[in-house]
Amino acid sequence: TILGETHEEEDEILPRKDYESLDYDRCINDPYLEVLESMDNKKAQRYEAVKWVMVFAIGVCTGLVGLFVDFFVRLFTQLKFRVVQSSVEECTEKGCLALSLLELLGFNLTFVFLASLLVLIQPVAAGSGIPEIKCYLNGVKVPGVVRLRTVVCKAMGVLFSVAGGLFVGKEGPMIHSGAVVGAGLPQFQSISLRKIRFNFPYFRSDRDKRDFVSAGAAAGVAAAFGAPIGGTLFSLEEGSSFWNQGLTWKVLFCSMAATFTLNFFRSGIQFGSWGSFQLPGLLNFGEFKCSESDKKCHLWTAVDLGFFILMGIVGGLLGATFNCLNKRLAKYRMRNVHPKPKLVRVLESLLVSLTTTVVVFVASMVLGECRQMSSTSHHGNDTLSLQGMSEDVNSSIKTFFCPNETYNDMATLFFNPQESAILQLFHQDGTFSPVTLSLFFLLYFLLSCWTYGISVPSGLFVPSLLCGAAFGRLVANLLKSYIGLDHIYSGTFALIGAAAFLGGVVRMTISLTVILIESTNEITYGLPIMITLMVAKWTGDFFNKGIYDIHVNLRGVPLLEWETEVEMDKLRASDIMEPNLTYVYPHTRIQSLVSILRTTVHHAFPVVTENRGNEREFMKGNQLISNNIKFKKSSILTRAGEQRKRSQSMKSYPSSELRNMCDEHIATEEPPEKEDLLQQMLERRYTPYPNLYPDQSPSEEWTMEERFRPLTFHGLILRSQLVTLLVRGVCYSESQSSASQPRLSHAEMSEDYPRYPDIHDLDLTLLNPRMIVDVTPYMNPSPFAVSPNTHVSQVFNLFRTMGLRHLPVVNAVGEIVGIITRHNLTHEFLQARLRQHYQTI
């Protein structure tokens, strides 16, 4: 049962309703049309040029964030190991190793404590950030995930958590950091730096922001692994539900900018050769090459593919075990650690750090074996890079307690930065004993599983690669020693082991294959890596989901998969829609709008008119109602009207004429003021607001037909738009024509993006509740809509591909009958509806 998700877990977490979606669909209202009217080719080209400049700037800044993290991790780690190593060498003779352990503990606990404090400042900075970015690219707004404060805490925190010796990587947080840079840089403003404001009118929409976030996330991958193509594919694979060719090109350009910025500065700082581009990413696997003297050696042969497939199966099983254990741990933390005071999270991080440090120190001193240094490693002077690499591998060998010409294999793995340990397993010609590798793998597996999920910024790529490399090296050792296969190249098996384990944990396919090929610079590894990752994914998927999907589910985020299951097509749009609508009329009183906005949490409202038989009678008594009915009549298209319109010249039919037709003024007496409905409605806060004209009261005796009267659908208006209209006083009085209502431009409507004012912060004393708001110029009159008979797979594909937020369901005669949101398309909701469908058959 450790692998399978056992079904006794009744407390399965369902998607939460309080997550907002992003708006990827353009709202084509009158202010937007005015912008389009003023747009010409020159302006469009300037806009596109600014986009390219922004994309380049995002790449460069992401590369610099990577450089900052790498520089300080290297600095702190070298300082720590230099001090502790000299202490160990002294204490080996004097017998004071406990002092060395205390020194190591001092360093590690201080660093981890600082990392935990940074996460307390911004809790979203914990973990790798990949689940959050996956949600964002899928179209879910995770609070605080792309804020400036997040990236500062993330970059500083990961620097301390890696330097503090925890089994975490800096690659995952690089992806999150890149995404935040992508979201924030084109805005030219930050909530953390309110004083600094630039008048930069571009990119004030979720649509542009999401494009830049996907470019930033790709740049993060590119900087971490030196894999620009892998980064582009990561962004495409891990969540971007929208995509187009132009975006692919920009994302690749951004990834290249990030890779080469990082490469340029690292090569200059480390080798002093500015402009030589020698170090592609933060994680470099080095060059896989057989030595010249060994003619039998091949990197891999067809026979090895069989072993690689078996390794993929084992990697999938190990990955599923890792994910299952980590899920149990995460649930335990949610129940027992997170509800407690924040200090408990810091203490948990310190406990993990303490345990890790003691295990590393004791294992290095006690459990290692002395192995003979290989002579071949000194002949690597064929090329500069190979010599540099072999020197790098040899310089990180540790000789604790071992005589000359031998080294301590456990200390070499544990007492080095993780990147050096990976290089040792990939390129060290000397052997590691099977016992050492088994122990190292077991300890690393358990400790990295425990570490992922504590309150520090932590990546999972490097620990998984190191764990898998130990497993692969162990397989190579066993095949060489016990089966006598001398031709095999240990480095290849270490790489395939790393791929198998990482694939079993994260379950990424296309992008991970390309990232690993780009990191090794060896295209011949394409086939074995791809086969191994596919097998590992299929094996792991048999038991549970990938680690990032598990953490997304634990947060209750309504993530949409790539497609629905086949049996869901038994359902139609009418089965999954929400028929109980909260709607507004084209002309609505302020008191009704405030009441609706304060008593509901919906983010969009259909704009409707009612279908009544006695409309003429209704029109006589009330200016407001006659305005609404006129709008309805004027907006219903007829063949004769369309023909008349076309026969006139195109220019003589301005867009304002439609509004003028609704605005014919009918003089009526001022109706007597009733007592303020607003106050009554706010007192009955949680009763749904009455579906009726604002001057009527609901009746208890109404039938279902009267409550759910037929409603002609005219468009959708967002909560943010309604609040903006109220804040800016866009309304007209009953004695005036609606043409007298002030007009807002597109820039004014989007000025407060992305944090629009809240209805509860509105000063009601400034508003006259009897004033009327004409919402028709600001609504989206042509949103995507579906028929009630549309199959769920079609609804799902439309919703996901177009990046929608609300999907009205409109019947054959143009009446809205329901609305579909992201929550109606989650796997859990569809399953529940399918069960209901089977019961009713």
C-alpha positions in Angstrom: 0.0 0.0 0.0 3.0 2.4 0.3 3.0 2.9 -3.4 -0.8 3.0 -4.2 -3.0 5.8 -3.0 -5.0 3.8 -0.5 -8.7 4.6 -0.6 -9.2 4.7 3.2 -8.2 8.3 3.0 -11.6 9.9 3.4 -10.1 13.3 3.9 -9.2 13.7 0.2 -8.8 17.4 -0.5 -11.3 18.8 -3.0 -10.6 21.9 -5.2 -11.3 25.1 -3.3 -13.7 27.7 -4.6 -11.8 30.7 -3.4 -9.1 30.6 -6.2 -9.7 33.1 -8.9 -9.0 32.4 -12.6 -6.9 34.7 -14.8 -8.7 36.5 -17.7 -7.0 35.5 -20.9 -10.0 36.4 -23.0 -10.1 40.0 -24.3 -13.1 42.1 -23.2 -14.1 43.7 -26.5 -16.1 46.6 -25.0 -16.5 50.2 -26.2 -13.3 51.5 -24.5 -11.3 48.7 -26.1 -12.9 49.4 -29.5 -11.8 53.1 -29.2 -8.2 51.8 -28.7 -8.6 49.6 -31.8 -9.9 52.5 -33.8 -6.8 54.6 -32.9 -4.4 51.6 -33.6 -2.5 51.6 -36.9 0.4 49.5 -38.2 3.0 51.8 -36.8 1.6 51.6 -33.3 1.2 47.9 -33.5 4.9 47.5 -34.6 6.0 49.7 -31.7 3.9 47.6 -29.3 5.6 44.4 -30.7 9.0 46.0 -30.4 8.5 46.9 -26.8 7.4 43.3 -26.2 10.7 42.0 -27.6 12.7 44.4 -25.5 10.8 43.4 -22.4 11.4 39.7 -23.2 15.1 40.3 -23.6 15.2 42.3 -20.3 13.4 39.4 -18.5 16.0 36.9 -19.8 18.9 39.1 -18.7 17.5 39.8 -15.2 16.7 36.1 -14.7 20.3 35.3 -15.6 21.5 37.9 -13.1 19.3 36.4 -10.3 20.9 33.0 -11.1 24.4 34.6 -11.0 23.6 36.2 -7.6 22.4 32.9 -6.1 25.3 30.9 -7.6 28.0 33.4 -6.5 26.9 33.5 -2.9 26.2 29.7 -2.6 29.7 29.1 -3.9 31.2 31.6 -1.5 29.4 30.4 1.6 29.9 26.7 0.8 33.6 27.1 0.1 34.0 29.0 3.3 32.1 26.4 5.3 34.0 23.4 3.9 37.4 25.1 4.1 36.9 25.8 7.8 35.4 22.4 8.7 37.9 20.4 6.6 40.9 22.0 8.2 39.3 21.3 11.5 38.7 17.6 10.7 42.4 17.2 9.5 43.7 18.7 12.8 41.2 16.8 14.9 42.0 13.4 13.2 45.4 13.6 15.0 44.2 15.2 18.2 40.9 13.3 18.5 38.6 16.2 18.8 36.1 15.4 16.0 33.1 16.6 18.1 34.5 20.1 17.8 34.5 19.8 14.0 30.9 18.6 14.1 29.9 21.6 16.2 31.5 23.9 13.7 29.6 22.3 10.9 26.4 22.5 12.9 27.0 26.2 13.7 27.3 27.0 10.0 24.3 24.9 8.8 21.9 25.9 11.5 22.6 29.6 11.1 22.1 29.4 7.3 18.9 27.4 7.6 17.5 29.7 10.3 18.0 32.7 8.0 16.2 30.8 5.1 13.3 30.0 7.4 13.0 33.6 8.6 12.7 34.7 5.0 9.9 32.3 4.4 8.1 33.7 7.4 8.1 37.1 5.7 6.6 35.7 2.5 5.2 32.1 3.0 4.7 31.6 -0.8 8.5 31.5 -1.1 8.6 28.1 0.5 9.2 25.0 -1.6 10.4 24.9 -5.2 7.7 27.2 -6.6 7.1 25.0 -9.6 3.6 23.9 -8.4 2.6 27.5 -8.0 3.9 28.5 -11.4 2.3 25.5 -13.0 -1.0 26.8 -11.5 -0.4 30.3 -12.8 0.3 29.1 -16.3 -2.8 26.9 -16.1 -4.8 30.1 -15.5 -5.2 30.2 -11.7 -4.3 33.3 -9.7 -2.3 32.1 -6.6 -2.2 35.0 -4.1 1.3 36.6 -3.8 3.0 34.2 -6.1 4.5 36.8 -8.5 5.3 39.6 -6.1 8.6 41.4 -5.8 8.8 40.4 -2.1 8.4 36.8 -3.1 11.4 36.8 -5.5 13.6 38.6 -2.9 12.8 36.0 -0.2 13.0 33.2 -2.7 16.5 34.1 -4.1 18.0 34.9 -0.6 16.3 32.0 1.0 17.5 29.3 -1.5 21.0 30.7 -1.2 20.9 30.1 2.5 19.1 26.7 2.4 21.6 25.3 -0.2 24.6 26.7 1.7 23.1 25.3 4.9 23.7 21.8 3.7 20.1 20.8 3.3 19.3 18.2 0.6 17.7 20.8 -1.7 18.6 22.3 -5.1 18.6 25.8 -6.4 17.1 24.9 -9.8 13.4 24.8 -8.9 13.4 28.2 -7.2 15.2 29.6 -10.2 12.2 28.8 -12.3 9.9 30.6 -9.8 12.3 33.6 -9.7 12.3 33.8 -13.5 8.5 33.8 -13.5 8.3 36.6 -10.9 10.7 38.7 -12.9 8.6 38.0 -16.0 5.4 39.1 -14.2 6.9 42.2 -12.5 9.3 43.7 -14.9 6.8 44.8 -17.7 4.6 46.4 -15.0 7.2 48.9 -13.9 5.6 49.1 -10.5 5.4 47.0 -7.4 3.2 47.0 -4.3 6.3 46.7 -2.2 7.7 49.9 -3.7 4.6 52.0 -3.9 6.5 55.3 -4.1 8.2 54.4 -7.4 5.7 54.7 -10.3 6.4 55.0 -14.0 3.8 56.0 -16.5 4.1 52.8 -18.6 0.8 52.1 -20.3 1.6 48.8 -21.9 0.7 45.3 -20.8 -2.0 46.1 -18.2 -3.9 42.8 -18.7 -3.7 39.1 -17.5 -3.2 38.1 -21.1 0.1 39.9 -21.5 1.2 39.1 -17.9 0.7 35.4 -18.5 2.8 35.5 -21.7 5.6 37.2 -19.8 5.4 34.7 -16.9 5.7 31.8 -19.3 8.8 33.5 -20.8 10.3 34.1 -17.3 9.7 30.5 -16.2 11.4 29.2 -19.4 14.3 31.6 -18.7 14.6 30.1 -15.2 15.0 26.6 -16.5 17.4 27.8 -19.2 19.6 29.6 -16.5 19.4 26.6 -14.2 20.4 23.9 -16.7 21.9 25.8 -19.6 19.0 24.4 -21.6 17.1 27.1 -23.6 15.2 24.7 -25.7 14.3 22.6 -22.6 13.1 25.8 -20.9 10.8 26.6 -23.8 9.4 23.1 -23.8 9.0 23.2 -20.0 6.8 26.3 -20.3 4.8 24.6 -23.0 4.4 21.3 -21.2 3.9 22.3 -17.6 0.7 24.2 -17.8 0.5 26.8 -20.5 -3.0 26.1 -21.8 -2.8 28.9 -24.4 0.0 29.0 -27.0 0.9 30.5 -30.3 3.8 30.6 -32.7 4.8 34.2 -31.9 5.0 33.3 -28.2 7.2 30.3 -28.8 9.7 32.5 -30.6 9.7 35.1 -27.8 10.1 32.5 -25.1 13.0 30.8 -26.8 14.7 34.3 -27.2 14.1 35.0 -23.5 15.7 31.6 -22.6 18.7 32.2 -24.8 19.2 35.7 -23.2 19.1 34.1 -19.7 21.5 31.3 -20.6 24.1 33.5 -22.2 23.9 36.3 -19.6 24.6 33.7 -16.9 27.3 32.0 -19.0 29.0 35.3 -19.8 29.3 36.5 -16.2 30.1 33.1 -14.6 32.9 32.4 -17.2 34.3 35.8 -16.5 34.2 35.6 -12.7 35.5 32.1 -12.4 38.0 31.8 -15.2 38.7 35.5 -15.8 38.2 35.0 -19.5 35.4 37.4 -20.3 33.4 36.6 -23.4 34.5 32.9 -23.6 31.2 31.2 -22.6 32.5 28.1 -20.8 29.8 27.5 -18.1 26.3 27.2 -19.6 24.0 26.6 -16.6 24.1 26.5 -12.8 24.1 22.7 -13.1 26.7 21.3 -15.5 27.1 17.6 -16.1 30.5 17.8 -17.7 31.6 15.9 -20.8 31.0 12.2 -21.2 33.9 10.7 -23.0 35.7 7.3 -23.1 39.4 7.5 -22.4 41.6 7.3 -25.5 43.5 4.2 -24.2 40.4 2.0 -23.7 39.3 0.9 -27.2 36.6 -1.4 -25.9 34.7 1.4 -24.2 31.4 2.7 -25.7 29.1 5.3 -24.1 26.2 2.8 -24.6 25.3 -0.1 -26.8 22.0 -1.7 -27.9 22.4 -4.4 -25.2 22.4 -1.7 -22.6 18.9 -0.5 -23.6 17.4 -3.5 -21.9 19.1 -2.5 -18.7 18.0 1.1 -19.1 14.3 0.0 -19.5 14.6 -2.1 -16.3 16.2 0.9 -14.6 13.3 3.1 -15.8 10.8 0.6 -14.1 12.8 0.7 -10.8 13.1 4.5 -11.1 9.3 4.8 -11.5 8.7 2.6 -8.5 11.2 4.5 -6.4 9.7 7.8 -7.5 6.2 6.6 -6.6 7.4 5.6 -3.2 9.1 9.0 -2.7 5.9 10.8 -3.8 3.7 8.7 -1.5 5.9 9.3 1.5 6.1 13.0 0.8 2.3 13.3 0.4 1.8 11.6 3.8 4.4 14.0 5.3 2.7 17.0 3.7 -0.7 16.0 5.0 0.8 15.5 8.5 2.4 19.0 8.3 -0.9 20.5 7.2 -2.7 19.0 10.2 -0.1 19.3 12.9 2.6 21.9 12.0 0.8 24.7 9.9 -2.0 25.5 12.4 0.5 26.0 15.2 2.5 29.3 15.7 4.9 30.2 12.9 7.9 29.5 15.1 7.1 25.7 15.0 7.9 25.8 11.2 11.3 27.3 11.9 12.0 24.7 14.6 11.0 21.9 12.1 13.5 23.3 9.6 16.2 23.5 12.2 15.4 19.9 13.3 15.8 18.7 9.7 19.1 20.7 9.4 20.4 19.2 12.6 19.6 15.6 11.6 21.0 16.1 8.0 24.2 17.6 9.4 24.8 14.8 11.9 24.0 12.0 9.4 26.4 13.6 6.8 29.2 14.0 9.3 28.9 10.6 11.0 28.5 8.8 7.6 31.5 10.5 6.2 33.7 9.7 9.2 32.5 6.2 10.0 30.8 4.5 7.1 33.2 5.3 4.2 35.7 2.9 2.7 39.2 3.7 1.4 39.3 3.2 -2.3 42.3 3.3 -4.7 42.6 6.5 -6.7 42.5 5.7 -10.5 45.6 6.4 -12.5 43.7 7.2 -15.7 42.2 10.4 -14.2 45.6 12.1 -14.6 45.9 11.6 -18.3 43.0 13.8 -19.2 45.0 16.5 -21.1 43.4 16.0 -24.6 41.4 19.2 -24.4 41.3 22.1 -22.1 37.8 21.4 -20.9 38.4 17.7 -20.3 41.5 18.5 -18.3 39.6 21.2 -16.3 36.8 18.7 -15.7 39.1 15.9 -14.5 41.0 18.3 -12.2 37.6 19.5 -10.9 36.6 15.9 -10.2 39.9 15.1 -8.5 40.0 18.3 -6.5 36.8 17.4 -4.8 38.0 14.0 -3.6 38.1 13.7 0.2 40.8 11.6 1.9 39.5 11.6 5.5 41.2 8.8 7.6 42.6 7.2 4.5 46.3 6.5 3.6 48.1 8.0 0.6 46.8 7.3 -2.9 43.4 6.3 -1.5 40.3 8.3 -0.8 37.2 8.0 1.4 34.3 7.3 -1.0 31.4 8.2 1.4 33.1 11.5 2.4 33.7 12.3 -1.3 29.9 12.1 -1.9 28.6 13.6 1.3 31.2 16.2 2.1 30.9 18.1 -1.1 28.4 20.5 -2.7 25.8 18.4 -4.5 26.9 19.4 -8.0 30.4 18.1 -7.2 29.0 14.8 -5.9 27.0 14.4 -9.2 30.1 15.1 -11.2 32.0 12.4 -9.1 29.3 9.8 -9.8 29.3 10.7 -13.5 33.0 11.0 -14.2 35.1 9.5 -11.4 37.0 6.5 -12.9 37.8 5.2 -9.4 35.2 2.9 -7.9 32.6 3.5 -5.2 31.9 0.4 -3.1 28.4 -1.1 -3.6 27.8 -0.8 0.2 28.7 2.9 0.2 26.4 3.6 -2.8 23.5 1.7 -1.2 23.8 3.5 2.1 24.3 6.8 0.4 21.2 6.3 -1.7 19.0 5.2 1.2 20.1 8.1 3.5 19.7 10.6 0.7 16.3 9.3 -0.4 14.9 9.5 3.1 16.4 12.9 4.0 15.5 14.6 0.8 11.9 13.3 1.1 11.7 14.7 4.6 13.2 18.0 3.5 10.9 18.7 0.6 8.0 20.6 2.1 9.6 22.3 5.1 9.5 26.1 5.3 12.6 26.9 3.3 12.9 27.6 -0.5 14.0 24.2 -1.8 14.3 22.6 -5.3 13.9 18.9 -6.0 15.9 18.5 -9.2 19.4 18.2 -7.8 18.6 15.9 -4.9 16.7 13.6 -7.3 19.5 13.6 -9.8 22.1 12.8 -7.1 19.9 10.1 -5.6 19.3 8.5 -9.1 23.0 8.9 -10.1 24.0 6.8 -7.0 21.4 4.2 -8.0 22.7 4.1 -11.6 26.3 3.8 -10.4 25.3 1.0 -8.1 23.7 -0.9 -11.0 26.9 -0.4 -13.1 29.1 -1.7 -10.2 27.0 -4.8 -9.9 26.9 -5.5 -13.6 30.7 -5.1 -13.8 31.6 -7.0 -10.7 29.0 -9.8 -10.6 28.0 -10.3 -14.3 31.3 -9.4 -15.8 30.1 -6.9 -18.4 33.4 -5.0 -18.7 32.4 -2.9 -21.7 29.9 -0.7 -19.9 30.6 2.9 -19.1 29.7 3.7 -15.5 29.0 7.4 -16.2 26.2 6.5 -18.7 24.5 4.3 -16.1 24.8 7.0 -13.5 23.1 9.5 -15.9 20.3 7.0 -16.8 19.8 6.3 -13.1 19.5 10.0 -12.5 17.0 10.4 -15.3 14.9 7.4 -14.2 14.6 8.6 -10.6 13.9 12.2 -11.5 11.4 11.1 -14.1 9.7 8.8 -11.5 9.4 11.8 -9.1 8.3 14.7 -11.3 6.8 12.8 -14.3 7.8 15.4 -16.9 8.5 13.9 -20.3 9.4 16.1 -23.3 11.0 19.0 -21.5 13.0 16.8 -19.1 14.4 14.7 -22.0 15.6 17.9 -23.8 17.0 19.4 -20.5 19.1 16.3 -19.8 20.3 16.1 -23.4 21.3 19.8 -23.4 23.0 19.4 -19.9 25.1 16.5 -21.1 25.9 18.1 -24.5 25.7 14.6 -25.9 22.9 14.0 -28.5 23.7 10.3 -28.6 22.1 10.0 -25.2 18.7 11.2 -26.7 17.2 7.7 -27.2 18.2 6.1 -23.9 17.1 9.1 -21.8 13.8 9.3 -23.6 13.0 5.6 -23.3 14.0 5.7 -19.6 11.8 8.7 -18.8 8.8 7.3 -20.6 9.1 3.9 -18.8 9.6 5.7 -15.4 6.6 7.9 -16.0 4.3 5.1 -17.0 5.4 3.0 -14.1 5.0 5.8 -11.6 1.6 6.9 -13.0 0.3 3.4 -12.3 0.5 4.2 -8.6 0.2 8.0 -8.1 0.7 11.4 -9.6 3.9 13.4 -10.0 5.2 15.3 -7.0 4.2 18.7 -8.3 0.6 17.6 -9.1 0.3 16.1 -5.6 1.3 19.4 -4.0 -1.1 21.3 -6.4 -3.9 18.9 -5.2 -3.0 19.4 -1.6 -3.5 23.1 -2.0 -6.9 22.5 -3.5 -6.1 24.4 -6.7 -8.7 23.8 -9.5 -6.1 22.8 -12.1 -7.4 21.8 -15.5 -5.7 18.7 -17.1 -4.8 18.5 -20.8 -8.1 16.8 -21.6 -11.1 15.1 -20.0 -11.6 11.4 -19.7 -13.5 9.7 -22.5 -16.5 8.8 -20.4 -17.1 12.4 -19.4 -18.7 12.9 -22.9 -21.8 11.3 -21.4 -22.4 14.7 -19.8 -23.5 17.9 -21.5 -23.1 21.6 -20.7 -26.5 21.7 -19.1 -25.4 18.9 -16.7 -22.4 20.8 -15.3 -23.5 24.5 -15.5 -24.6 26.6 -12.6 -28.2 27.7 -13.3 -28.8 29.9 -10.3 -27.5 33.1 -11.7 -26.7 36.5 -10.2 -27.2 39.0 -13.0 -27.4 42.7 -13.7 -29.5 44.7 -16.1 -28.2 47.0 -18.8 -29.4 50.0 -16.7 -29.2 49.3 -13.0 -29.6 51.4 -9.9 -26.4 52.0 -7.7 -28.1 50.5 -4.7 -28.7 47.2 -6.5 -25.2 47.1 -7.9 -23.7 47.7 -4.4 -26.0 45.1 -2.9 -25.1 42.5 -5.5 -21.3 43.1 -5.2 -21.4 43.0 -1.4 -23.6 39.9 -1.0 -21.9 37.7 -3.6 -18.4 36.6 -4.4 -18.9 36.1 -8.1 -16.3 37.7 -10.4 -18.6 38.2 -13.5 -22.2 38.9 -14.0 -24.4 38.3 -17.1 -26.0 41.4 -18.4 -29.6 40.4 -19.2 -33.1 41.7 -19.9 -36.3 39.9 -19.0 -38.8 38.5 -21.4 -42.2 39.8 -20.4 -45.5 39.6 -22.3 -46.8 43.0 -21.1 -43.7 45.1 -21.7 -45.7 48.1 -23.0 -47.6 48.4 -19.7 -44.3 48.2 -17.8 -42.7 50.9 -20.0 -45.3 53.5 -19.0 -44.5 53.8 -15.4 -40.8 53.8 -15.1 -37.9 55.4 -16.9 -35.4 52.8 -15.7 -37.5 49.9 -16.9 -38.2 51.5 -20.3 -34.5 52.1 -20.8 -33.8 48.4 -20.2 -36.6 47.3 -22.6 -35.5 49.7 -25.3 -31.9 48.4 -25.1 -33.2 44.9 -25.5 -35.3 45.8 -28.5 -32.5 47.7 -30.1 -29.9 45.0 -29.6 -31.9 42.1 -31.1 -30.7 41.6 -34.7 -33.3 41.2 -37.5 -32.7 40.4 -41.1 -34.6 43.6 -42.3 -32.6 45.8 -39.9 -29.3 44.2 -41.0 -30.2 44.8 -44.7 -31.2 48.4 -44.1 -27.9 49.0 -42.3 -25.8 47.5 -45.1 -27.6 49.6 -47.8 -26.4 52.8 -46.1 -22.8 53.9 -46.5 -20.4 52.3 -44.0 -19.3 55.7 -42.6 -22.8 57.1 -41.9 -23.5 54.5 -39.2 -21.4 55.4 -36.2 -21.1 53.0 -33.3 -22.8 55.6 -31.0 -26.1 55.3 -32.9 -27.0 52.1 -31.2 -26.7 53.9 -27.9 -28.8 56.9 -29.2 -31.6 54.5 -30.1 -31.8 53.4 -26.4 -31.5 56.9 -25.1 -34.7 58.5 -26.5 -35.9 60.3 -23.5 -39.4 59.7 -22.2 -40.5 62.3 -19.7 -42.0 60.6 -16.6 -42.9 61.7 -13.2 -40.2 61.2 -10.5 -41.3 58.1 -8.6 -41.7 58.6 -4.9 -38.6 57.6 -2.9 -38.9 54.3 -1.1 -37.0 53.4 2.0 -33.4 52.5 1.3 -33.4 48.9 -0.1 -29.6 48.8 0.2 -29.5 48.7 4.0 -32.1 45.9 4.1 -30.2 43.9 1.6 -26.9 44.3 3.4 -28.6 43.1 6.7 -29.9 40.0 4.9 -26.3 39.5 3.6 -26.3 35.9 2.7 -29.7 35.6 1.0 -29.2 35.7 -2.8 -30.2 39.0 -4.1 -33.7 39.0 -5.7 -33.7 38.3 -9.4 -35.9 41.1 -10.4 -36.1 44.7 -11.5 -34.5 46.9 -8.8 -37.8 48.7 -8.0 -39.6 45.5 -7.0 -39.6 43.4 -3.9 -39.4 39.6 -4.0 -42.5 37.7 -3.2 -42.6 34.5 -1.1 -45.5 33.1 -3.2 -43.5 33.1 -6.5 -43.4 29.9 -8.5 -40.2 28.4 -9.9 -41.1 29.9 -13.3 -41.4 33.4 -11.8 -38.1 33.0 -9.9 -36.2 31.7 -12.9 -37.8 33.9 -15.5 -36.4 33.7 -19.1 -33.5 36.1 -19.5 -32.2 37.4 -22.8 -28.4 37.5 -22.7 -26.6 40.6 -23.8 -23.0 40.2 -22.5 -20.8 39.8 -19.4 -19.4 42.4 -17.1 -16.6 41.7 -14.5 -16.7 42.6 -10.9 -13.6 44.7 -11.3 -15.3 46.7 -14.1 -18.4 47.4 -11.9 -16.4 48.5 -8.9 -14.3 50.8 -11.2 -17.5 52.4 -12.5 -18.8 52.9 -9.0 -15.5 54.3 -7.7 -15.3 56.8 -10.6 -18.9 57.9 -10.3 -20.0 56.7 -13.7 -23.9 57.1 -13.5 -26.8 59.3 -14.6 -29.9 60.4 -12.8 -33.4 59.3 -13.6 -34.3 62.7 -15.0 -31.5 62.6 -17.5 -30.7 60.6 -20.6 -28.1 57.8 -20.3 -26.0 59.7 -22.8 -25.2 62.2 -20.0 -23.3 59.4 -18.2 -19.5 60.1 -18.0 -17.3 58.0 -20.3 -14.2 56.1 -19.2 -11.3 55.3 -21.5 -9.6 51.9 -21.7 -6.6 53.3 -19.9 -8.8 54.5 -17.0 -10.6 51.2 -16.8 -7.3 49.3 -16.5 -5.4 51.8 -14.4 -5.7 49.9 -11.1 -4.6 46.6 -12.7 -3.8 44.1 -11.1 -5.2 45.2 -7.8 -8.6 46.7 -8.4 -10.4 48.4 -5.5 -12.6 46.2 -3.3 -16.3 46.9 -2.9 -16.0 46.8 0.9 -13.6 49.8 0.8 -16.1 51.9 -1.1 -17.4 55.0 0.7 -21.2 54.6 0.3 -21.9 58.2 1.5 -20.4 59.5 -1.7 -23.0 57.5 -3.8 -26.6 58.4 -4.4 -28.4 55.0 -4.3 -31.1 56.1 -6.7 -28.7 57.0 -9.5 -28.6 54.6 -12.5 -25.5 53.0 -14.1 -25.5 52.1 -17.8 -23.1 49.1 -18.0 -23.6 48.4 -21.7 -20.5 50.4 -23.0 -18.3 48.5 -20.6 -19.6 44.9 -20.8 -18.2 42.3 -23.2 -21.1 42.0 -25.7 -19.6 38.9 -27.5 -18.0 36.5 -25.0 -17.5 32.8 -26.0 -20.8 30.9 -25.2 -22.0 27.4 -25.7 -25.3 25.7 -26.2 -26.8 23.6 -23.4 -26.4 20.5 -25.6 -22.6 20.9 -26.1 -20.6 17.8 -24.9 -18.3 18.2 -22.0 -15.1 17.5 -24.0 -16.0 20.4 -26.4 -16.8 22.7 -23.5 -13.5 21.7 -21.8 -11.4 22.2 -24.9 -12.9 25.7 -25.6 -12.5 26.7 -22.0 -8.9 25.5 -21.6 -7.5 26.5 -25.1 -9.0 30.0 -25.0 -7.9 30.5 -21.4 -11.5 31.5 -20.4 -12.8 32.5 -16.9 -16.5 32.4 -17.5 -18.5 30.5 -20.2 -22.2 31.4 -20.5 -24.6 28.7 -21.6 -27.1 30.2 -24.0 -30.2 28.4 -25.5 -31.5 28.4 -29.0 -33.5 31.6 -28.5 -30.7 33.6 -27.0 -31.7 33.2 -23.3 -28.9 32.5 -20.8 -29.6 29.3 -18.8 -26.5 28.9 -16.8 -22.8 29.7 -16.5 -19.7 27.5 -16.4 -16.5 28.4 -14.6 -13.2 26.6 -13.9 -14.7 24.9 -10.8 -17.4 23.2 -13.0 -14.6 21.5 -15.1 -12.3 20.1 -12.4 -11.9 16.4 -12.4 -13.6 16.0 -9.0 -16.7 18.0 -10.0 -17.1 16.1 -13.3 -16.8 12.8 -11.5 -19.5 13.8 -9.0 -21.8 14.9 -11.9 -21.1 11.6 -13.7 -22.1 9.6 -10.6 -25.4 11.6 -10.5 -25.9 11.0 -14.2 -25.6 7.2 -13.7 -28.1 7.4 -10.8 -30.7 9.2 -12.9 -30.5 6.7 -15.8 
